[in-house]
Amino acid sequence: MKWWQKHIAQHSHRVAQLNQLGFVWERLQPEWNLFMESLVYYSSMYGNVMVPSSFVIPHEDERWPKAIWGYPLGNVVYRVRFRNDFLLGENAVERKNQLDGLGFVFDVSEHNFLKFFRALRMYSKIESENNSRTSSLSPREHTTIRVPSKFVIPTGKEFGWPEDLWGYPLGAKCLAVRQKELYIKNHPDRKKALEEIGFRFSGNATLGWLDVVHAAAIYSQMHNRTLNVPFDFVVPAPPSSISADNVQIEDSWPWPERLWGLRLGQRLKDVRLKGAYLKGSDAHIRRAQLDALGFVWSPRRGRRKRALGGGNAGKELSE
């Protein structure tokens, strides 16, 4: 500023010459002020301050103040995140609070993970509400989040999603988390958090097959190594009287709790008619597993004798 006072401020003709050249006087303000002004304008235009590192404020764009034309905002944001530019010294706390007030993201990885996590929980909530109305899924199946790989969060308030998630490719993100460890690599805490809300890392198809073959093995063992399951068979939970009065009997119940409510008959019917689970590199292995369990690929029609077990466990009507 001393140089300014000595060579410019006290010489009006020099000021006039600079004005004729189109000199931007506002650019003389401290760098922090330029940065904050740029961020505020960026936020008003884009709704956030997730500035790409290559972003430079364009010249000759009247939407931006002339003082910040050409300002390398993306590069400065990068330096704030990774070098703490402007955030050292006596003004550090005040400046950080200013950035927080604008929604500045210091940890992009954590921000992206939390967005994914929030979208998953919202998906689970919406699907659970829809399925409760239609009763298309058992209570067991509500506990697992299964997002189709091509699912994109729909746009529009009528779908019940927060506006900042509209257009989010949730299915593709789930696939990337499973296959490329997106967001979770070197972050066991994030992986644990996902597991706790019902996200499964084995994938929808693999997860479904493991449940089916486990339940099929139990059914086969209970029926003399024959796997001829009625299409309306659902893996039963213990009768409520057993649960309330005799814990020992409940513990000896042949079906694990995680399989209760699994529509095994329908799943195996899909195997016969649609080739469900029998596509891809594991198809021959899964066929061999079913054959080993005595799977009946072409069941006879007509009524069969009722099996022991009570409830759905003994419901033995053919397709």
C-alpha positions as CSV (number, residue, x, y, z in Angstrom):
1,M,0.0,0.0,0.0
2,K,2.9,2.3,0.5
3,W,3.9,2.0,-3.1
4,W,0.3,2.7,-4.1
5,Q,0.2,5.9,-1.9
6,K,3.5,7.1,-3.3
7,H,3.2,6.3,-7.0
8,I,-0.6,6.4,-7.7
9,A,-2.8,8.0,-5.1
10,Q,-1.0,11.3,-5.0
11,H,-0.9,11.6,-8.8
12,S,-4.3,12.2,-10.3
13,H,-3.1,12.1,-13.9
14,R,-1.8,8.5,-13.3
15,V,-5.2,7.6,-11.9
16,A,-6.9,9.0,-15.1
17,Q,-4.5,7.1,-17.3
18,L,-5.3,3.8,-15.5
19,N,-9.0,4.5,-15.8
20,Q,-8.6,5.0,-19.6
21,L,-6.9,1.6,-19.7
22,G,-9.9,0.0,-17.9
23,F,-8.1,-0.8,-14.7
24,V,-10.3,-2.7,-12.2
25,W,-9.7,-0.9,-8.9
26,E,-11.8,-3.4,-6.9
27,R,-9.1,-6.1,-7.6
28,L,-6.9,-4.3,-5.2
29,Q,-8.9,-5.7,-2.3
30,P,-7.3,-8.5,-0.2
31,E,-7.2,-11.9,-1.8
32,W,-9.5,-13.4,0.8
33,N,-12.2,-10.9,-0.1
34,L,-11.9,-11.8,-3.7
35,F,-12.1,-15.5,-2.9
36,M,-15.2,-15.1,-0.7
37,E,-17.0,-12.8,-3.3
38,S,-16.3,-15.4,-6.0
39,L,-17.6,-18.2,-3.8
40,V,-20.8,-16.3,-2.9
41,Y,-21.5,-15.6,-6.6
42,Y,-20.8,-19.3,-7.5
43,S,-23.1,-20.5,-4.8
44,S,-25.9,-18.2,-6.0
45,M,-25.6,-19.6,-9.6
46,Y,-25.0,-23.3,-8.9
47,G,-26.6,-23.9,-5.6
48,N,-23.5,-25.2,-4.0
49,V,-19.7,-24.5,-3.6
50,M,-18.5,-27.8,-5.0
51,V,-16.2,-25.9,-7.5
52,P,-14.4,-28.0,-10.1
53,S,-10.6,-27.6,-9.7
54,S,-10.3,-26.3,-13.2
55,F,-13.0,-23.7,-13.0
56,V,-12.0,-20.1,-13.8
57,I,-14.5,-17.2,-13.7
58,P,-15.2,-16.2,-17.3
59,H,-14.3,-12.9,-18.8
60,E,-16.9,-10.7,-20.3
61,D,-19.7,-12.4,-18.4
62,E,-21.9,-9.8,-16.8
63,R,-23.3,-12.2,-14.3
64,W,-20.0,-12.0,-12.5
65,P,-18.5,-8.8,-11.0
66,K,-15.8,-7.4,-13.2
67,A,-13.3,-7.5,-10.3
68,I,-13.3,-11.3,-10.3
69,W,-13.2,-12.0,-14.1
70,G,-10.5,-14.5,-14.8
71,Y,-10.2,-15.5,-11.1
72,P,-9.0,-19.2,-10.8
73,L,-11.7,-20.1,-8.2
74,G,-11.4,-23.9,-8.6
75,N,-7.6,-23.8,-8.0
76,V,-8.0,-21.6,-5.0
77,V,-10.7,-23.9,-3.6
78,Y,-8.3,-26.8,-4.1
79,R,-5.5,-25.0,-2.2
80,V,-7.9,-24.1,0.7
81,R,-8.8,-27.8,1.1
82,F,-5.3,-29.3,0.7
83,R,-3.0,-26.5,1.9
84,N,-5.2,-24.6,4.3
85,D,-4.6,-21.4,2.3
86,F,-6.2,-18.4,4.2
87,L,-6.8,-20.6,7.2
88,L,-3.6,-20.1,9.1
89,G,-3.0,-17.3,11.5
90,E,-5.2,-15.2,13.8
91,N,-8.2,-15.0,11.3
92,A,-8.3,-18.8,10.8
93,V,-11.4,-19.6,13.0
94,E,-13.4,-16.6,11.7
95,R,-12.7,-17.5,8.1
96,K,-13.5,-21.2,8.6
97,N,-16.8,-20.2,10.1
98,Q,-17.5,-18.0,7.0
99,L,-16.8,-21.0,4.7
100,D,-18.9,-23.3,6.8
101,G,-21.8,-20.8,6.5
102,L,-21.6,-21.1,2.7
103,G,-21.6,-24.9,2.9
104,F,-17.9,-25.3,1.9
105,V,-16.8,-28.9,1.8
106,F,-13.4,-29.5,3.2
107,D,-13.5,-33.4,2.8
108,V,-15.0,-34.2,-0.6
109,S,-14.7,-38.0,0.0
110,E,-16.7,-37.8,3.2
111,H,-19.2,-35.5,1.6
112,N,-19.8,-37.9,-1.3
113,F,-20.1,-40.9,1.0
114,L,-22.6,-39.2,3.2
115,K,-24.7,-38.3,0.1
116,F,-24.6,-41.9,-0.9
117,F,-25.5,-43.1,2.6
118,R,-28.4,-40.7,2.8
119,A,-29.7,-41.8,-0.6
120,L,-29.6,-45.4,0.5
121,R,-31.5,-44.8,3.7
122,M,-34.1,-42.8,1.8
123,Y,-34.4,-45.5,-0.8
124,S,-34.9,-48.1,2.0
125,K,-37.5,-45.9,3.6
126,I,-39.5,-45.3,0.4
127,E,-39.4,-48.9,-0.7
128,S,-40.4,-50.1,2.8
129,E,-43.4,-47.8,2.7
130,N,-44.4,-48.9,-0.8
131,N,-44.0,-52.6,0.1
132,S,-46.0,-52.2,3.3
133,R,-48.9,-50.9,1.3
134,T,-48.7,-53.7,-1.3
135,S,-47.5,-56.5,1.0
136,S,-45.3,-57.7,-1.8
137,L,-42.3,-58.5,0.4
138,S,-42.0,-60.3,3.7
139,P,-40.7,-58.5,6.8
140,R,-37.3,-60.3,6.3
141,E,-36.8,-58.8,2.9
142,H,-37.4,-55.3,4.2
143,T,-34.1,-55.5,6.1
144,T,-31.9,-55.8,3.0
145,I,-31.4,-52.8,0.6
146,R,-31.4,-54.0,-3.0
147,V,-31.1,-51.3,-5.5
148,P,-31.3,-52.1,-9.2
149,S,-28.1,-51.3,-10.9
150,K,-29.7,-48.9,-13.4
151,F,-31.8,-47.1,-10.8
152,V,-31.6,-43.3,-10.9
153,I,-33.4,-41.2,-8.3
154,P,-36.4,-39.7,-10.1
155,T,-36.9,-36.0,-10.5
156,G,-40.1,-34.4,-9.1
157,K,-41.5,-33.7,-5.7
158,E,-44.3,-36.2,-6.2
159,F,-41.7,-39.0,-5.8
160,G,-40.8,-38.0,-2.3
161,W,-37.1,-37.5,-2.8
162,P,-35.1,-34.5,-1.6
163,E,-34.4,-32.1,-4.4
164,D,-30.6,-32.3,-4.0
165,L,-30.8,-36.0,-4.8
166,W,-32.8,-35.8,-8.0
167,G,-31.0,-37.5,-10.8
168,Y,-28.5,-39.2,-8.5
169,P,-27.4,-42.6,-10.1
170,L,-27.8,-44.6,-6.9
171,G,-27.8,-48.0,-8.7
172,A,-24.5,-47.3,-10.4
173,K,-23.0,-46.0,-7.1
174,C,-24.0,-49.3,-5.4
175,L,-22.3,-51.3,-8.1
176,A,-19.1,-49.2,-7.8
177,V,-19.1,-49.6,-4.0
178,R,-19.3,-53.4,-4.4
179,Q,-16.9,-53.8,-7.3
180,K,-14.4,-50.9,-6.9
181,E,-14.7,-50.2,-3.1
182,L,-15.9,-46.6,-3.9
183,Y,-16.1,-44.6,-0.7
184,I,-15.1,-47.5,1.5
185,K,-11.5,-48.4,0.6
186,N,-9.4,-47.9,3.7
187,H,-12.6,-46.8,5.6
188,P,-13.9,-49.8,7.6
189,D,-16.1,-47.5,9.6
190,R,-18.0,-46.6,6.4
191,K,-18.4,-50.2,5.4
192,K,-19.7,-51.1,8.8
193,A,-22.2,-48.2,8.7
194,L,-23.5,-49.5,5.3
195,E,-23.9,-53.1,6.6
196,E,-25.8,-51.8,9.6
197,I,-28.5,-50.3,7.4
198,G,-28.9,-53.4,5.3
199,F,-26.4,-52.8,2.4
200,R,-24.9,-56.1,1.2
201,F,-21.5,-56.2,-0.5
202,S,-22.1,-59.5,-2.3
203,G,-24.5,-57.9,-4.7
204,N,-28.3,-58.5,-5.3
205,A,-28.0,-61.7,-7.4
206,T,-25.3,-63.4,-5.2
207,L,-27.1,-62.4,-2.0
208,G,-30.4,-63.8,-3.3
209,W,-28.8,-67.1,-4.4
210,L,-27.1,-67.7,-1.1
211,D,-30.4,-67.3,0.7
212,V,-32.1,-69.6,-1.8
213,V,-29.6,-72.4,-1.7
214,H,-29.4,-72.3,2.1
215,A,-33.1,-72.6,2.5
216,A,-33.2,-75.2,-0.2
217,A,-30.6,-77.3,1.6
218,I,-32.7,-77.3,4.8
219,Y,-35.9,-78.1,2.9
220,S,-34.1,-81.0,1.1
221,Q,-32.8,-82.4,4.4
222,M,-36.3,-82.3,5.9
223,H,-37.8,-84.1,2.9
224,N,-35.4,-87.1,2.4
225,R,-33.0,-85.3,0.0
226,T,-35.8,-84.3,-2.3
227,L,-36.2,-80.6,-3.3
228,N,-39.8,-80.4,-4.7
229,V,-41.0,-77.2,-3.1
230,P,-44.6,-76.0,-3.6
231,F,-44.6,-72.6,-5.3
232,D,-46.5,-70.9,-2.5
233,F,-44.1,-72.2,0.3
234,V,-42.7,-69.5,2.5
235,V,-40.0,-70.2,5.1
236,P,-41.8,-70.2,8.4
237,A,-40.9,-68.5,11.6
238,P,-41.7,-70.4,14.9
239,P,-45.3,-70.2,16.0
240,S,-45.9,-67.3,18.4
241,S,-46.8,-69.7,21.2
242,I,-43.4,-71.3,20.9
243,S,-41.6,-68.0,20.9
244,A,-43.4,-66.9,24.0
245,D,-43.4,-70.0,26.1
246,N,-40.4,-72.2,25.1
247,V,-37.1,-70.7,24.1
248,Q,-35.5,-74.1,23.9
249,I,-38.0,-75.2,21.2
250,E,-37.4,-71.9,19.3
251,D,-33.6,-72.5,19.4
252,S,-34.2,-75.9,17.8
253,W,-36.4,-74.5,15.0
254,P,-34.8,-75.7,11.7
255,W,-35.0,-72.4,9.9
256,P,-32.5,-69.6,10.8
257,E,-34.1,-66.3,11.6
258,R,-32.5,-64.5,8.6
259,L,-34.5,-66.9,6.3
260,W,-37.9,-66.4,7.9
261,G,-40.3,-65.1,5.3
262,L,-38.2,-66.1,2.3
263,R,-40.6,-67.1,-0.6
264,L,-38.6,-70.2,-1.4
265,G,-41.3,-71.8,-3.6
266,Q,-41.6,-68.7,-5.8
267,R,-37.8,-68.4,-6.1
268,L,-37.4,-72.0,-7.2
269,K,-40.3,-71.7,-9.6
270,D,-38.4,-68.8,-11.2
271,V,-35.4,-71.0,-11.5
272,R,-37.5,-73.6,-13.4
273,L,-39.4,-71.2,-15.6
274,K,-37.1,-68.2,-16.0
275,G,-33.7,-69.6,-15.4
276,A,-33.3,-67.3,-12.4
277,Y,-29.8,-67.4,-10.8
278,L,-28.6,-69.7,-13.6
279,K,-27.0,-67.1,-15.9
280,G,-23.3,-66.2,-16.0
281,S,-20.1,-68.0,-15.0
282,D,-21.6,-69.6,-11.9
283,A,-24.6,-71.2,-13.7
284,H,-23.1,-74.7,-13.9
285,I,-22.1,-74.6,-10.3
286,R,-25.5,-73.6,-9.1
287,R,-27.2,-76.3,-11.3
288,A,-24.9,-78.9,-9.7
289,Q,-25.8,-77.6,-6.2
290,L,-29.5,-78.0,-7.0
291,D,-29.0,-81.4,-8.4
292,A,-27.1,-82.5,-5.3
293,L,-30.1,-81.3,-3.2
294,G,-32.5,-83.4,-5.3
295,F,-34.1,-80.6,-7.1
296,V,-37.1,-81.6,-9.2
297,W,-36.8,-79.7,-12.4
298,S,-40.2,-80.9,-13.8
299,P,-42.6,-81.6,-10.8
300,R,-45.7,-83.6,-11.2
301,R,-49.0,-81.8,-10.9
302,G,-51.6,-82.6,-8.3
303,R,-51.9,-82.7,-4.5
304,R,-49.2,-84.2,-2.3
305,K,-49.3,-85.3,1.3
306,R,-48.8,-82.7,3.9
307,A,-45.5,-82.6,5.7
308,L,-44.8,-82.2,9.4
309,G,-44.1,-78.8,10.8
310,G,-47.3,-76.8,11.0
311,G,-48.1,-73.5,9.4
312,N,-46.4,-72.8,6.1
313,A,-43.9,-75.5,6.9
314,G,-46.5,-78.1,6.1
315,K,-48.3,-76.4,3.2
316,E,-47.7,-78.9,0.4
317,L,-49.7,-78.0,-2.7
318,S,-48.1,-78.4,-6.1
319,E,-48.0,-75.6,-8.6
